[in-house]
């Protein structure tokens, strides 16, 4: 069974034809909408081409159970969900300041006196 621990292993997986085909299937199944936004009554759809130029990508296909921990589920459609960039970053614990630099997630919010 393949492992997806190193960046190179993940890069190879995410560039594979099998992933690209399954990713497209997940997007179609989810009607190209962020599933978390949809649950909140908001519509967030993927970018489309306008005048021959591609707009910024808005959606990601996310593994509900990470491939690092559950490699058997890497190519299982039921393990995939379509998320907007915002919800994907929240799920992964990534936050950014106003100029786009990544902030480390705080472990606790206790005030120090």
ChimeraX attribute file (.defattr): number of C-alpha atoms within 10 A of each C-alpha:
attribute: neighborCount
match mode: 1-to-1
recipient: residues
	/A:1	5
	/A:2	10
	/A:3	15
	/A:4	19
	/A:5	12
	/A:6	9
	/A:7	9
	/A:8	10
	/A:9	13
	/A:10	15
	/A:11	11
	/A:12	11
	/A:13	19
	/A:14	13
	/A:15	10
	/A:16	11
	/A:17	10
	/A:18	11
	/A:19	16
	/A:20	13
	/A:21	11
	/A:22	17
	/A:23	21
	/A:24	13
	/A:25	14
	/A:26	21
	/A:27	20
	/A:28	12
	/A:29	13
	/A:30	17
	/A:31	13
	/A:32	22
	/A:33	23
	/A:34	27
	/A:35	19
	/A:36	18
	/A:37	17
	/A:38	14
	/A:39	9
	/A:40	8
	/A:41	9
	/A:42	12
	/A:43	13
	/A:44	18
	/A:45	18
	/A:46	18
	/A:47	13
	/A:48	13
	/A:49	9
	/A:50	8
	/A:51	6
	/A:52	7
	/A:53	8
	/A:54	10
	/A:55	11
	/A:56	10
	/A:57	12
	/A:58	17
	/A:59	21
	/A:60	21
	/A:61	21
	/A:62	18
	/A:63	18
	/A:64	15
	/A:65	13
	/A:66	14
	/A:67	19
	/A:68	15
	/A:69	12
	/A:70	14
	/A:71	16
	/A:72	12
	/A:73	17
	/A:74	22
	/A:75	17
	/A:76	13
	/A:77	14
	/A:78	10
	/A:79	17
	/A:80	23
	/A:81	21
	/A:82	28
	/A:83	27
	/A:84	22
	/A:85	16
	/A:86	16
	/A:87	18
	/A:88	19
	/A:89	13
	/A:90	10
	/A:91	12
	/A:92	9
	/A:93	12
	/A:94	14
	/A:95	14
	/A:96	12
	/A:97	8
	/A:98	6
	/A:99	6
	/A:100	8
	/A:101	9
	/A:102	11
	/A:103	11
	/A:104	10
	/A:105	10
	/A:106	7
	/A:107	6
	/A:108	6
	/A:109	6
	/A:110	6
	/A:111	5
	/A:112	4
	/A:113	3
